[in-house]
Amino acid sequence: MTPAVLPRKLGFPSAPKKGESDCASRNWDLLSDARASSAPRPGGIIEIEHYQNRHSVPAHRRSVMTARSEDSQPGLRPDELGEADCWELLRTTQLCRLAFTGADGFPDIRPVNHLAVDRTIYIRSAVDSKFLAVASQPRVAVEVDGVDDANFWSVVVRGVVEQVTSEAELHRVGVEHFKSWTAMPKLFVLKVTASEITGRRFPKVAHPTPPVYAVPVTETARSRHQELRGERPAPIPHFQPPSQS
């Protein structure tokens, strides 16, 4: 029989010392008891929910694997950025990551220099594998992140990419003066027209590090996580009743 595997909390390899928080002590007791008194689950994996229920761990102390979310704690939820703020941050940066579907069908991502003008992202490019891939599968995503004095931030743009073939547009946006960081000649310009843009800001504060476990995520945990994040469940498909002729 495969022995039970004790879930190990990263950064917490030994028993808590005197004076540590009650939450840390309870977590350690929870995990230590798994080795001593409980039967192994299929595949030698111990389900954390089983022990939390058995020990009556309060809901506000339950682990991430049983749907405790940092978003439920005051001060830990990131700020959602408005569209105008997202574009302003894009205009202050020159390096982004372009995600696209490669020629082999797998996701690919490349760091590229960009220029954000009029809610459009322009990218200089050579006729390389990236250029050829997006020509055939133009749905892409662009990610930019950065840091300021008080926050970390990230902006993601999803949209459709195409080659710029208008000389007037090139002169209007000034992309011909935009220099790439690499020495390879890049004689063509791609533009990403955004269909969706989202951004988040994370404050630079010390956050408590929750435990992590090598256990499967249950449907209960998924549902609870969505509830804590305020996400609506997927609607049940429905159809109009057939018309009576």
Disulfide bonds with the S-S distance in Angstrom:
none
